[in-house]
Amino acid sequence: MRIQVKAHARSRRESVVKQADGSFKVDVKAPPSDGEANAAICKLLAEYFHDFFSLCEMSFCEYGWHKKIIKRS
């Protein structure tokens, strides 16, 4: 499963919103340092999809706003 995400770190609230183009906008409170925001994104997506995303991996632009997340089976 591949998910296109636009991430927003250090947000006031945490949320996952599906966009019209099929991608997701994910707001997390965690700072974008030491991978904290990336871990928070995976955790929030796990709650949103009611699935296990702890084994998700970021690819392409891992350190930018736009991320492609691949869920490993």
C-alpha positions in Angstrom: 0.0 0.0 0.0 1.4 3.4 -1.0 0.2 6.7 0.5 1.1 10.2 -0.7 1.4 12.5 2.3 1.9 16.2 2.8 3.2 16.5 6.3 3.0 19.5 8.7 5.2 19.2 11.8 4.8 21.3 14.9 1.1 21.7 14.3 -1.3 22.8 17.0 -3.4 19.7 16.5 -2.9 16.2 15.1 -5.1 15.2 12.2 -5.3 13.2 9.0 -7.4 14.7 6.2 -7.9 13.0 2.8 -7.4 15.5 -0.1 -9.4 15.6 -3.3 -6.4 14.2 -5.3 -6.3 11.0 -3.1 -3.3 12.1 -1.0 -3.4 12.9 2.7 -2.6 16.0 4.7 -1.1 14.9 8.1 -0.6 17.4 10.9 1.5 16.3 13.9 2.7 18.1 17.0 6.1 16.5 17.0 9.1 18.6 15.8 10.8 17.7 12.5 14.0 16.6 14.2 15.6 13.2 14.8 12.7 11.5 12.9 10.2 12.4 15.6 7.7 13.8 13.1 8.1 10.8 10.8 7.4 8.4 13.7 4.4 10.5 14.7 3.1 10.4 11.1 3.3 6.6 11.0 1.5 6.4 14.4 -1.3 8.8 13.4 -1.8 6.9 10.1 -2.1 3.6 12.1 -4.9 5.1 14.1 -6.6 6.6 11.0 -6.5 3.3 9.0 -7.0 1.1 12.1 -4.0 -0.8 10.9 -0.4 -1.6 11.9 1.9 1.0 10.5 4.8 0.6 12.8 6.6 -1.2 9.9 6.0 1.7 7.5 8.9 3.2 5.6 9.3 6.6 4.2 10.7 7.0 0.7 11.4 9.9 -1.5 11.8 13.4 0.1 11.9 11.8 3.5 13.1 15.0 5.0 10.6 17.3 3.1 6.9 18.1 3.4 5.9 15.6 0.7 6.4 12.0 1.6 5.5 8.7 0.0 4.8 6.1 2.6 5.0 2.4 1.9 3.3 -0.1 4.2 5.2 -3.3 4.4 3.1 -6.4 4.7 
